[in-house]
Amino acid sequence: MANTYANVSGTFEEIENAYGNVSGTWKEADEIYANVSGTWKLVFAAFQAASVQTLSSGSGSFTVPQGANAIHIQASAGGGGGAAGGVSYDKAGGESSGAGGGSGAYVSDKVFTVTEGETISYSIGGGGSPGNQHSNFGQPRIGSAGTNTTLSGSSAGAIFTLGAGGGASGINGGVQGPLRTNIAGTAGSATISGTAITSGNFRDTDGATKSVTTLTSGPVGTFNQSGNGAVGQNNGNCGGDNCQIAGSNGADSYAGNISGGNGVGIGGPAATVGTRGSGGGGGGAQNVGSTGETAFAGGAGEVQYRFLRVN
């Protein structure tokens, strides 16, 4: 629809918002119609939300469109941590599972205040690398942490920093022992700095006016959610030379709603990478599964967003 203008003191200016006096109270109008030669035609429509956009890597910026005053973060997470590889020893009295990577902090269906025309800058956290350093027996095989996901505005300032999940690691693990002390990847921490909007209405993509509290399409399934990540699983060590032990699972992300990477199973499934900020799956020991001692990376972070005008 073409833009709508009003004559203000002799100057035509574009209308961004329109109000009507309803029983003594000024209320914002969703639409304005004009009678053109006997036919009512729509001449103004309030800002209507667009479809969700997804950022899955890198960094950059975008501009808040005219008429918008809020950004809906449907989903965002820091990068997940990489898992540790499993370790087999030479007569050390046991074998070591690779611990799982930690998951990144998250935001799910939160709405923040922004200003039309301001620049929004983002950086998407990467998943941590797996610990698959190779040498004979007992290598550390330490996974690396993911990286943070951040969002900020040129007017709003910092909106959030979603800390990354930590990489899994271990202490000791020599050729003939002592057995490694396995350490699971740590949980990422959420820092929410933006001004959250928890009530009000907006015009959705279908043209309907809805409450912001109906925004529940994110991974958690509940409006206005954010929180820290989770710690990866740690299966520890098994007892006895040549014992078999499965790899440890990576930590789930989004409060348990997105599964972490699988640790390799005994005689069963391969280990897998994390997704959407979850931790990577760990390696096992003594020829377990198709991926053996190999560990896998954490899942990359993300930002899923769209702009709204909340009244």
Backbone bond lengths (Angstrom), bond angles and torsions (degrees), N, CA, C in turn:
res aa  C-N    CA-C-N  psi(-1)  N-CA   C-N-CA  omega(-1)  CA-C   N-CA-C  phi
1 M - - - 1.454 - - 1.524 108.87 -
2 A 1.322 116.81 142.60 1.461 121.35 179.66 1.525 110.57 -66.84
3 N 1.324 116.01 156.35 1.456 120.42 178.61 1.516 110.72 -68.39
4 T 1.339 116.17 154.02 1.459 122.72 -178.36 1.521 109.02 -112.74
5 Y 1.343 116.59 137.13 1.458 121.71 -176.21 1.527 110.54 -125.59
6 A 1.333 115.31 154.65 1.456 122.05 175.24 1.525 108.73 -130.47
7 N 1.341 116.08 147.67 1.456 121.87 178.84 1.518 109.04 -83.78
8 V 1.329 115.89 110.81 1.461 122.09 -179.64 1.523 108.27 -113.26
9 S 1.337 115.47 104.46 1.479 121.50 179.32 1.523 111.65 53.72
10 G 1.331 115.37 41.72 1.455 120.11 176.28 1.516 115.11 88.43
11 T 1.347 117.34 -2.27 1.471 121.34 179.28 1.524 109.47 -118.98
12 F 1.337 115.50 128.44 1.469 119.01 177.88 1.520 109.72 -79.99
13 E 1.324 114.70 122.51 1.453 121.50 -179.91 1.520 110.05 -123.44
14 E 1.330 114.47 143.94 1.460 119.19 -177.87 1.527 111.41 -71.10
15 I 1.334 115.75 137.21 1.462 121.54 179.01 1.522 109.45 -84.23
16 E 1.314 115.78 124.81 1.461 120.69 175.17 1.522 111.28 -99.03
17 N 1.347 116.33 -40.75 1.457 121.67 -179.57 1.519 108.19 -137.75
18 A 1.322 116.33 144.10 1.460 121.24 179.50 1.527 108.98 -126.72
19 Y 1.339 115.77 144.44 1.457 121.26 -177.12 1.518 110.07 -129.25
20 G 1.342 115.19 151.83 1.450 121.52 175.03 1.514 109.87 -130.60
21 N 1.337 116.26 148.09 1.451 121.59 179.64 1.521 108.97 -88.11
22 V 1.338 115.19 110.18 1.463 121.18 -178.46 1.523 108.40 -112.36
23 S 1.325 115.44 104.96 1.470 121.70 179.30 1.523 111.64 53.72
24 G 1.321 115.65 41.69 1.454 120.90 176.16 1.513 114.92 88.28
25 T 1.340 117.51 -1.34 1.462 121.25 179.38 1.516 109.80 -116.47
26 W 1.333 117.02 129.37 1.455 120.90 177.97 1.528 109.68 -80.52
27 K 1.332 115.86 123.04 1.457 121.95 -179.49 1.524 109.82 -125.29
28 E 1.345 114.41 142.74 1.461 119.07 -179.39 1.521 110.23 -71.88
29 A 1.333 116.03 135.19 1.461 121.69 -178.47 1.527 111.04 -89.73
30 D 1.327 116.35 138.14 1.459 120.83 174.48 1.530 110.82 -78.75
31 E 1.351 116.47 -38.19 1.462 120.77 -177.65 1.524 110.08 -144.04
32 I 1.335 115.93 151.18 1.460 122.57 173.56 1.527 108.12 -128.44
33 Y 1.333 115.84 133.36 1.464 121.91 179.08 1.523 109.59 -116.67
34 A 1.327 116.26 150.36 1.459 122.71 176.31 1.525 109.05 -127.65
35 N 1.336 115.24 143.54 1.458 120.68 179.30 1.527 108.65 -84.94
36 V 1.332 115.61 109.33 1.465 121.63 -178.68 1.519 108.31 -111.47
37 S 1.346 115.67 105.66 1.476 121.65 179.21 1.520 111.74 53.33
38 G 1.341 115.25 42.57 1.455 120.05 176.15 1.520 114.69 87.89
39 T 1.340 118.12 -2.13 1.465 121.72 179.42 1.527 110.01 -117.42
40 W 1.338 115.60 128.98 1.454 119.48 178.60 1.525 109.29 -79.61
41 K 1.325 115.50 124.34 1.457 121.35 -178.44 1.529 110.23 -124.03
42 L 1.344 114.63 142.51 1.458 120.91 177.97 1.525 109.31 -72.47
43 V 1.331 116.64 122.14 1.463 120.52 -179.41 1.530 112.26 -115.17
44 F 1.333 117.58 -12.41 1.462 120.45 178.28 1.521 109.10 -151.69
45 A 1.328 115.82 135.46 1.465 121.53 173.85 1.518 108.40 -132.41
46 A 1.317 116.18 135.64 1.461 120.32 178.60 1.526 110.20 -64.83
47 F 1.324 115.58 162.35 1.465 121.15 -178.65 1.521 110.44 -53.82
48 Q 1.307 115.49 131.73 1.461 121.76 -179.05 1.521 109.52 -115.09
49 A 1.327 116.00 132.82 1.458 120.98 -178.28 1.523 111.45 -60.49
50 A 1.312 115.87 142.81 1.463 121.73 175.57 1.527 109.16 -94.73
51 S 1.317 116.30 179.25 1.461 120.55 179.05 1.528 110.34 -73.04
52 V 1.319 115.77 160.92 1.460 122.25 -178.11 1.530 110.61 -70.89
53 Q 1.328 115.60 135.30 1.456 122.68 175.71 1.530 109.25 -105.04
54 T 1.336 117.23 144.96 1.460 121.25 -177.85 1.519 110.62 -119.52
55 L 1.341 115.38 129.34 1.455 123.17 173.94 1.523 106.97 -112.68
56 S 1.323 117.14 121.04 1.460 120.16 -173.69 1.530 114.34 -118.82
57 S 1.324 117.58 -1.05 1.466 119.69 178.08 1.523 109.67 -166.71
58 G 1.340 115.17 162.65 1.452 120.84 172.04 1.517 114.02 76.56
59 S 1.329 114.79 -165.36 1.462 122.72 179.44 1.515 108.84 -142.06
60 G 1.326 116.01 160.69 1.452 120.01 -178.64 1.514 110.27 171.37
61 S 1.335 116.12 -157.13 1.461 120.67 -178.45 1.520 110.18 -154.45
62 F 1.334 115.37 162.96 1.457 122.53 174.99 1.518 107.64 -150.87
63 T 1.323 117.15 168.56 1.466 121.88 -172.98 1.522 110.83 -111.86
64 V 1.328 116.12 138.57 1.462 121.18 176.06 1.531 108.21 -69.13
65 P 1.324 118.82 124.87 1.462 120.61 -176.09 1.529 112.72 -71.92
66 Q 1.317 115.47 161.45 1.451 121.46 178.62 1.526 110.19 -61.35
67 G 1.316 115.53 134.38 1.455 121.28 178.65 1.508 114.36 95.27
68 A 1.323 118.54 -19.26 1.462 121.22 -179.29 1.525 110.61 -84.58
69 N 1.317 116.16 146.50 1.464 120.59 175.72 1.527 112.25 -134.76
70 A 1.340 116.39 9.67 1.465 119.88 -177.90 1.523 109.72 -152.73
71 I 1.328 115.40 152.85 1.460 121.24 173.43 1.526 108.05 -121.14
72 H 1.307 114.96 126.45 1.469 121.62 178.20 1.525 107.99 -94.28
73 I 1.324 116.52 116.81 1.459 121.54 175.23 1.530 107.15 -95.00
74 Q 1.312 115.75 100.60 1.465 119.50 -179.36 1.527 110.51 -70.32
75 A 1.329 116.19 -37.44 1.464 120.28 178.95 1.516 109.73 -159.51
76 S 1.325 116.52 138.87 1.456 121.45 172.76 1.519 108.68 -158.36
77 A 1.341 116.01 143.34 1.464 120.64 -179.48 1.517 110.05 -149.93
78 G 1.338 115.63 151.87 1.455 120.83 169.47 1.517 110.02 -75.70
79 G 1.314 117.09 164.58 1.460 121.25 -179.67 1.520 112.41 -67.52
80 G 1.334 116.34 144.91 1.463 121.56 177.69 1.519 111.84 -81.45
81 G 1.328 116.72 154.83 1.454 121.60 -179.61 1.515 112.66 -83.02
82 G 1.332 115.95 152.06 1.453 121.77 177.22 1.518 111.51 -77.93
83 A 1.329 116.27 149.36 1.457 121.73 -179.72 1.521 111.15 -83.97
84 A 1.326 115.70 167.74 1.461 122.04 174.57 1.525 109.75 -96.35
85 G 1.323 115.75 148.60 1.449 120.42 175.48 1.519 111.30 -76.94
86 G 1.328 116.48 154.44 1.457 120.62 174.22 1.522 110.95 -74.30
87 V 1.338 116.81 162.38 1.458 121.43 -178.98 1.528 109.83 -133.93
88 S 1.331 115.74 129.60 1.463 122.38 171.74 1.526 108.39 -107.06
89 Y 1.347 117.76 140.69 1.460 122.58 -174.23 1.534 110.85 -113.93
90 D 1.314 113.70 172.22 1.458 121.40 175.85 1.527 108.57 -105.00
91 K 1.341 115.09 92.49 1.472 121.76 177.20 1.526 112.55 57.07
92 A 1.345 114.60 49.39 1.467 119.63 178.06 1.521 111.81 -99.00
93 G 1.336 117.36 0.08 1.453 120.19 179.25 1.508 114.55 87.80
94 G 1.314 117.97 13.38 1.464 121.10 179.10 1.509 110.97 171.12
95 E 1.324 116.42 -177.91 1.462 123.56 178.90 1.531 108.15 -139.67
96 S 1.352 116.61 163.54 1.465 120.68 -173.15 1.522 113.02 -119.41
97 S 1.326 115.07 131.23 1.467 121.33 170.10 1.522 109.44 -77.99
98 G 1.299 116.38 148.56 1.460 120.41 171.11 1.515 110.15 -83.25
99 A 1.334 117.74 126.60 1.466 121.40 179.60 1.525 110.81 -71.55
100 G 1.332 115.81 156.43 1.461 121.59 -178.90 1.515 112.97 -84.70
101 G 1.328 116.38 153.91 1.455 121.69 176.87 1.521 112.24 -73.69
102 G 1.327 116.53 153.55 1.463 121.81 176.70 1.518 111.44 -80.17
103 S 1.324 116.82 162.26 1.468 120.87 179.66 1.523 111.34 -103.25
104 G 1.334 115.08 156.78 1.453 121.60 -178.92 1.521 112.63 -80.52
105 A 1.319 115.72 158.26 1.460 121.66 174.64 1.530 109.69 -65.83
106 Y 1.338 116.46 164.38 1.468 118.91 -170.19 1.524 112.86 -143.75
107 V 1.342 113.83 161.46 1.466 124.52 167.65 1.516 106.65 -132.39
108 S 1.323 117.22 136.26 1.464 121.37 178.84 1.526 109.05 -138.98
109 D 1.321 116.09 115.84 1.471 123.26 177.56 1.523 112.70 54.83
110 K 1.328 115.58 54.11 1.457 121.51 169.41 1.524 108.59 -109.01
111 V 1.335 116.00 148.76 1.459 122.98 179.45 1.520 108.24 -119.51
112 F 1.335 116.35 129.52 1.463 121.91 -178.08 1.525 110.71 -120.69
113 T 1.327 115.86 148.82 1.456 122.59 176.63 1.526 111.08 -71.68
114 V 1.329 116.71 132.77 1.458 123.26 171.53 1.529 107.74 -137.88
115 T 1.325 116.32 174.47 1.457 121.82 -178.43 1.526 109.43 -122.63
116 E 1.328 116.26 134.36 1.461 118.60 -179.72 1.526 110.65 -55.84
117 G 1.319 115.80 137.73 1.452 121.83 179.08 1.515 114.82 89.15
118 E 1.328 118.80 -14.20 1.463 118.93 -179.55 1.526 110.60 -76.53
119 T 1.311 115.04 157.50 1.460 122.19 -179.61 1.517 109.80 -93.60
120 I 1.322 115.79 127.62 1.457 121.89 176.13 1.530 107.95 -102.92
121 S 1.321 116.87 124.12 1.466 122.23 179.92 1.522 109.80 -108.29
122 Y 1.324 115.41 142.60 1.460 119.84 -178.05 1.526 111.27 -136.85
123 S 1.316 114.90 157.09 1.461 122.35 170.64 1.523 106.59 -143.02
124 I 1.330 116.25 124.41 1.463 121.43 -176.74 1.525 109.66 -96.01
125 G 1.327 116.43 126.06 1.453 121.19 -179.07 1.517 112.68 -69.79
126 G 1.328 115.91 139.51 1.454 121.17 176.25 1.521 111.10 -90.79
127 G 1.328 115.94 157.88 1.455 120.54 175.14 1.516 111.35 -76.21
128 G 1.325 117.05 146.21 1.456 121.42 179.72 1.520 112.54 -72.89
129 S 1.321 116.28 150.19 1.469 121.81 -180.00 1.529 110.76 -75.30
130 P 1.329 117.66 149.69 1.464 120.59 178.98 1.524 111.87 -78.14
131 G 1.328 115.91 157.73 1.460 121.17 178.77 1.512 111.16 -91.30
132 N 1.331 116.48 90.61 1.468 121.24 -178.96 1.525 111.44 -126.16
133 Q 1.344 116.80 34.14 1.457 120.31 178.50 1.535 108.75 -65.18
134 H 1.306 116.94 131.06 1.459 119.62 -171.83 1.530 112.89 -105.02
135 S 1.327 114.34 132.22 1.461 124.31 166.25 1.523 104.44 -160.19
136 N 1.290 118.84 174.45 1.456 119.97 -177.42 1.518 111.36 -80.97
137 F 1.302 115.48 116.99 1.456 123.18 173.87 1.535 113.35 62.05
138 G 1.299 115.25 136.65 1.456 122.20 164.30 1.509 117.36 65.38
139 Q 1.325 119.16 17.96 1.458 119.56 178.96 1.529 109.67 -67.78
140 P 1.346 117.87 153.49 1.467 119.55 -178.05 1.535 113.90 -59.53
141 R 1.324 116.15 -42.09 1.469 120.31 -179.65 1.532 111.68 49.06
142 I 1.307 115.81 63.42 1.466 123.29 -174.71 1.524 110.00 -98.74
143 G 1.339 116.74 126.70 1.455 121.61 174.75 1.524 111.15 -79.27
144 S 1.311 116.35 157.43 1.469 120.07 179.36 1.525 110.66 -102.34
145 A 1.324 114.63 156.43 1.464 120.82 177.43 1.520 110.47 -70.11
146 G 1.328 116.07 154.16 1.460 120.28 168.92 1.520 109.34 -72.76
147 T 1.315 116.52 -170.61 1.465 120.91 175.79 1.523 110.01 -122.35
148 N 1.335 115.52 160.20 1.461 121.66 -173.21 1.526 112.51 -72.43
149 T 1.329 115.33 152.34 1.460 122.73 169.04 1.521 107.91 -106.64
150 T 1.337 116.89 129.49 1.470 120.64 -176.87 1.522 110.69 -130.27
151 L 1.341 114.81 152.88 1.462 122.31 175.57 1.517 107.81 -142.85
152 S 1.345 116.48 133.96 1.463 120.91 179.89 1.517 109.21 -149.60
153 G 1.339 115.73 160.74 1.456 121.51 178.70 1.510 111.48 -123.82
154 S 1.336 116.20 150.52 1.461 119.86 -179.75 1.523 111.43 -66.29
155 S 1.336 117.94 -24.48 1.463 122.33 174.23 1.518 111.79 -105.00
156 A 1.317 116.90 -40.85 1.470 121.46 -176.18 1.520 112.73 -73.23
157 G 1.342 117.62 -23.17 1.459 120.49 -173.27 1.521 110.10 76.47
158 A 1.326 115.52 -158.39 1.460 119.42 -179.57 1.530 109.99 -61.83
159 I 1.333 116.28 131.37 1.466 121.35 176.71 1.524 109.93 -100.24
160 F 1.322 116.98 -49.72 1.465 119.43 171.73 1.519 111.01 -161.14
161 T 1.325 114.36 156.29 1.460 123.69 168.13 1.519 106.73 -126.61
162 L 1.326 116.19 120.30 1.461 121.41 -179.86 1.517 107.89 -106.13
163 G 1.337 114.84 106.16 1.447 120.90 -175.70 1.513 112.71 -65.02
164 A 1.327 115.19 148.53 1.462 121.81 -177.43 1.517 111.50 -81.12
165 G 1.336 115.19 156.81 1.452 121.01 171.21 1.515 110.95 -72.65
166 G 1.333 116.59 146.46 1.452 121.29 179.63 1.516 112.22 -80.76
167 G 1.333 115.60 155.28 1.456 120.86 175.83 1.514 111.62 -80.16
168 A 1.331 116.71 147.65 1.460 121.45 177.80 1.526 109.77 -77.18
169 S 1.330 116.16 152.66 1.460 119.99 -176.09 1.525 110.12 -151.03
170 G 1.323 115.42 -169.13 1.450 121.06 178.22 1.517 111.06 -164.01
171 I 1.340 116.14 160.17 1.465 122.73 178.55 1.522 107.95 -121.33
172 N 1.321 116.24 141.68 1.474 124.06 -177.43 1.531 109.64 72.57
173 G 1.322 117.39 -147.17 1.451 120.10 -178.64 1.514 112.46 93.79
174 G 1.355 118.32 46.20 1.450 120.64 177.37 1.519 111.76 -74.78
175 V 1.314 116.56 172.90 1.461 121.92 -175.90 1.529 111.49 -53.16
176 Q 1.326 116.29 -44.94 1.460 120.27 -179.73 1.534 111.37 -116.70
177 G 1.321 114.24 29.71 1.448 119.99 177.54 1.522 111.41 100.54
178 P 1.322 117.70 177.64 1.462 124.12 -1.04 1.525 112.31 -67.43
179 L 1.327 115.42 159.87 1.452 119.09 178.36 1.525 110.47 -59.38
180 R 1.314 113.92 149.64 1.464 119.71 -178.02 1.534 110.79 -67.19
181 T 1.319 116.34 141.35 1.466 122.22 167.39 1.523 106.90 -89.22
182 N 1.316 116.40 111.97 1.463 121.03 -174.42 1.525 111.22 -84.46
183 I 1.320 115.71 141.25 1.462 121.57 -177.83 1.526 108.43 -129.69
184 A 1.327 116.10 116.66 1.467 120.67 -179.84 1.527 111.12 -71.85
185 G 1.326 115.47 156.03 1.459 120.85 176.49 1.519 111.65 -64.76
186 T 1.323 116.47 142.88 1.462 122.53 -176.75 1.531 112.11 -82.39
187 A 1.325 115.25 164.50 1.465 122.37 179.73 1.522 111.05 -83.29
188 G 1.329 117.02 138.54 1.455 121.37 173.47 1.523 111.07 -74.44
189 S 1.329 116.68 148.92 1.470 122.35 -177.86 1.523 110.77 -106.04
190 A 1.332 116.07 140.34 1.466 122.13 179.52 1.525 110.47 -95.74
191 T 1.325 116.15 132.19 1.461 122.44 171.40 1.523 108.00 -119.73
192 I 1.319 117.01 108.78 1.464 122.58 -177.78 1.525 108.35 -103.11
193 S 1.330 116.67 115.07 1.464 121.54 -175.24 1.523 113.05 -113.09
194 G 1.315 118.05 -21.46 1.454 121.28 -176.84 1.520 112.41 -72.49
195 T 1.339 115.71 163.62 1.465 122.09 177.50 1.519 109.30 -83.36
196 A 1.322 116.64 113.88 1.461 121.41 -177.25 1.523 110.53 -83.01
197 I 1.323 116.12 142.29 1.463 123.13 174.01 1.521 107.34 -105.22
198 T 1.317 116.85 121.64 1.467 120.57 -174.93 1.521 113.76 -116.25
199 S 1.340 117.58 0.88 1.460 120.95 176.37 1.519 109.09 -151.52
200 G 1.330 116.27 163.51 1.456 121.34 -179.05 1.521 110.98 119.90
201 N 1.328 115.45 169.56 1.458 122.09 -177.58 1.521 111.48 -116.33
202 F 1.327 115.67 156.60 1.456 121.61 176.97 1.523 108.64 -144.50
203 R 1.325 115.21 161.62 1.462 121.72 177.99 1.531 107.63 -94.98
204 D 1.335 117.32 116.58 1.458 122.35 -173.35 1.525 111.07 -84.02
205 T 1.333 115.37 177.08 1.465 121.20 -177.20 1.531 112.71 -59.83
206 D 1.327 116.66 -27.50 1.466 120.32 179.96 1.518 112.98 -87.64
207 G 1.348 116.84 4.22 1.456 121.16 179.25 1.513 114.35 88.01
208 A 1.323 117.36 -8.77 1.460 120.77 -178.86 1.524 110.67 -80.85
209 T 1.341 115.58 145.93 1.453 121.17 174.95 1.526 108.71 -86.72
210 K 1.334 115.94 127.00 1.459 121.29 -175.31 1.520 110.78 -134.00
211 S 1.319 115.38 156.75 1.463 121.05 173.56 1.521 109.53 -79.53
212 V 1.324 116.70 145.18 1.464 119.70 177.57 1.528 110.89 -61.79
213 T 1.325 117.68 -23.65 1.464 120.43 -179.49 1.527 112.70 -68.66
214 T 1.343 116.85 -10.91 1.470 120.05 177.02 1.523 111.76 -84.42
215 L 1.326 117.76 -1.22 1.462 121.34 -179.46 1.530 109.05 -78.96
216 T 1.320 115.66 98.62 1.470 121.02 -175.11 1.530 111.78 -136.78
217 S 1.335 117.51 23.91 1.472 120.44 -176.77 1.521 113.79 -85.22
218 G 1.332 117.73 -6.45 1.451 121.04 179.84 1.519 112.59 -71.89
219 P 1.331 117.46 175.35 1.468 121.00 -174.95 1.522 114.91 -59.50
220 V 1.336 117.82 -32.93 1.463 120.02 -177.96 1.529 111.35 -76.80
221 G 1.348 116.89 -31.06 1.454 120.32 176.96 1.515 114.91 84.00
222 T 1.340 117.12 10.42 1.460 122.94 179.21 1.517 108.34 -134.91
223 F 1.330 117.17 141.58 1.455 122.03 -178.65 1.524 112.13 -65.57
224 N 1.351 115.06 144.31 1.463 124.02 168.77 1.526 113.11 63.67
225 Q 1.336 115.70 54.56 1.462 120.31 -178.23 1.532 111.79 -114.31
226 S 1.313 115.99 142.23 1.459 122.46 172.52 1.520 107.42 -158.77
227 G 1.324 116.25 159.27 1.458 118.31 179.54 1.510 112.59 175.29
228 N 1.315 115.16 -179.94 1.454 122.25 179.84 1.525 110.64 -78.77
229 G 1.327 115.18 163.41 1.449 121.02 174.29 1.528 110.49 -76.20
230 A 1.332 116.19 -160.57 1.455 121.75 -177.97 1.527 109.91 -132.06
231 V 1.326 115.81 160.97 1.460 123.09 178.63 1.535 109.47 -83.09
232 G 1.327 116.62 141.93 1.457 120.93 178.36 1.525 112.45 -67.51
233 Q 1.315 115.52 163.51 1.463 121.02 177.91 1.532 110.06 -75.56
234 N 1.332 116.37 152.78 1.462 121.34 179.26 1.525 109.09 -137.94
235 N 1.334 116.64 103.33 1.467 121.08 179.68 1.527 113.21 -80.55
236 G 1.329 118.04 -10.89 1.456 121.50 176.55 1.520 113.43 72.55
237 N 1.320 116.03 -138.63 1.463 122.74 -177.84 1.528 110.25 -122.32
238 C 1.323 115.73 154.93 1.463 119.74 171.06 1.524 108.96 -102.54
239 G 1.327 117.13 158.64 1.454 121.50 -177.22 1.516 112.69 -101.68
240 G 1.351 115.93 138.02 1.455 121.25 179.53 1.510 111.84 104.48
241 D 1.340 116.99 136.95 1.458 120.79 178.65 1.525 110.62 -58.94
242 N 1.334 115.84 136.25 1.461 124.11 177.23 1.527 113.48 65.58
243 C 1.332 117.55 20.68 1.464 119.09 172.91 1.532 109.15 -69.45
244 Q 1.306 116.23 153.71 1.458 120.63 178.26 1.525 110.04 -101.24
245 I 1.332 115.37 140.18 1.465 120.32 177.54 1.519 109.11 -143.18
246 A 1.322 115.07 135.39 1.464 120.83 -178.75 1.517 111.23 -75.35
247 G 1.325 115.21 157.20 1.459 120.02 173.25 1.521 111.10 -72.36
248 S 1.307 116.03 157.85 1.468 122.06 -178.02 1.528 110.38 -89.79
249 N 1.318 115.94 146.09 1.457 120.60 179.01 1.526 111.64 -74.94
250 G 1.325 115.34 148.60 1.454 120.08 170.77 1.520 110.64 -73.01
251 A 1.334 116.34 158.35 1.467 121.33 -178.76 1.525 110.94 -69.70
252 D 1.330 116.05 140.59 1.458 121.50 173.11 1.528 109.49 -67.68
253 S 1.318 116.24 152.24 1.465 121.25 174.59 1.526 110.46 -110.45
254 Y 1.330 115.67 173.26 1.466 121.96 179.45 1.530 111.42 52.62
255 A 1.333 115.73 53.86 1.467 121.93 175.40 1.525 112.30 54.93
256 G 1.327 115.85 39.76 1.456 120.78 176.12 1.507 115.33 86.47
257 N 1.337 117.83 4.32 1.464 120.16 -175.75 1.529 114.25 -91.37
258 I 1.326 118.13 -15.43 1.459 122.50 173.70 1.527 107.48 -120.21
259 S 1.322 117.00 119.35 1.459 121.54 -173.37 1.525 111.93 -69.31
260 G 1.338 114.93 143.72 1.448 120.35 173.03 1.513 111.25 -74.66
261 G 1.338 116.27 170.43 1.451 120.59 177.02 1.518 111.31 -62.76
262 N 1.319 116.97 144.82 1.463 121.19 179.15 1.523 110.78 -77.16
263 G 1.338 116.54 139.59 1.453 120.11 166.50 1.521 108.99 -77.10
264 V 1.318 116.71 152.05 1.464 119.73 -178.60 1.530 109.52 -61.96
265 G 1.325 116.28 136.69 1.461 120.72 -179.21 1.519 112.36 -93.18
266 I 1.323 117.06 155.92 1.461 121.55 177.52 1.522 108.89 -70.17
267 G 1.323 115.66 113.15 1.456 120.87 -179.58 1.510 113.95 63.78
268 G 1.332 116.42 16.83 1.452 118.51 -173.59 1.514 113.93 -133.95
269 P 1.332 116.58 -132.58 1.465 120.72 -170.07 1.528 113.44 -66.07
270 A 1.321 114.84 151.18 1.462 121.74 175.91 1.520 110.17 -72.92
271 A 1.316 115.54 158.02 1.461 120.25 171.12 1.529 108.89 -70.55
272 T 1.340 116.48 156.96 1.464 120.91 -177.26 1.524 110.78 -136.36
273 V 1.322 114.70 161.45 1.463 121.01 176.31 1.523 109.82 -75.19
274 G 1.322 115.41 158.91 1.450 120.48 171.58 1.517 110.78 -75.76
275 T 1.322 117.41 163.83 1.462 123.28 176.43 1.522 109.45 -135.64
276 R 1.338 116.37 147.94 1.456 122.81 172.38 1.532 112.20 50.30
277 G 1.331 115.35 47.47 1.452 120.89 175.04 1.506 115.41 86.04
278 S 1.334 119.01 3.82 1.467 120.22 178.08 1.527 110.44 -85.29
279 G 1.348 116.25 165.48 1.447 121.15 -177.52 1.515 113.02 -80.47
280 G 1.333 115.89 154.30 1.455 121.78 177.55 1.518 111.68 -76.15
281 G 1.348 115.67 155.34 1.451 121.95 179.64 1.515 111.95 -84.53
282 G 1.342 116.77 145.70 1.451 122.24 -175.37 1.515 114.24 -91.05
283 G 1.329 115.02 161.91 1.451 122.03 176.24 1.519 111.34 -83.43
284 G 1.333 116.24 160.89 1.458 121.85 177.73 1.518 110.74 -106.63
285 A 1.334 116.42 -158.65 1.464 120.87 -179.68 1.518 110.06 -142.85
286 Q 1.331 114.38 149.31 1.466 123.94 177.77 1.529 112.94 64.89
287 N 1.345 113.35 57.83 1.466 121.34 170.31 1.531 113.61 57.93
288 V 1.308 116.21 46.41 1.462 119.77 176.04 1.525 109.58 -90.93
289 G 1.319 117.65 133.32 1.455 121.68 174.48 1.516 113.26 59.87
290 S 1.316 115.07 179.59 1.463 120.62 -175.12 1.516 113.73 -78.79
291 T 1.342 117.59 -18.67 1.471 119.17 -178.49 1.524 112.12 -105.55
292 G 1.317 119.10 1.69 1.454 122.65 171.68 1.509 114.91 52.59
293 E 1.332 115.82 -127.86 1.459 121.73 -176.10 1.528 113.07 -82.77
294 T 1.317 117.46 -3.22 1.467 121.85 -173.62 1.527 112.11 -69.62
295 A 1.321 115.71 132.84 1.461 122.56 175.68 1.533 109.47 -98.27
296 F 1.358 115.38 166.17 1.455 120.12 -177.23 1.527 111.78 -129.32
297 A 1.326 114.27 159.54 1.465 122.20 -173.11 1.528 112.30 -74.09
298 G 1.317 114.50 158.96 1.462 121.08 172.40 1.518 110.98 -76.78
299 G 1.331 115.48 160.74 1.459 121.02 -179.87 1.515 112.36 -79.02
300 A 1.326 116.57 141.25 1.463 121.24 177.47 1.522 110.67 -66.04
301 G 1.331 115.50 153.82 1.455 120.78 174.84 1.516 111.66 -76.26
302 E 1.325 116.64 -173.19 1.461 121.61 -177.13 1.527 110.24 -165.83
303 V 1.334 114.90 163.81 1.464 122.39 166.60 1.524 107.20 -138.79
304 Q 1.323 116.53 121.55 1.456 122.54 173.12 1.525 106.80 -112.63
305 Y 1.334 116.85 122.30 1.468 119.41 -171.30 1.520 111.87 -144.10
306 R 1.325 115.03 164.25 1.464 123.31 167.23 1.520 107.75 -159.06
307 F 1.335 115.46 161.86 1.458 120.46 -178.94 1.524 110.86 -99.06
308 L 1.331 114.49 147.68 1.461 122.37 178.78 1.524 109.21 -132.87
309 R 1.339 115.48 164.26 1.467 120.64 162.20 1.515 106.13 -118.26
310 V 1.329 115.11 112.62 1.456 121.13 -176.76 1.526 108.92 -100.21
311 N 1.323 116.31 127.11 1.465 122.44 -179.65 1.519 110.04 -105.91
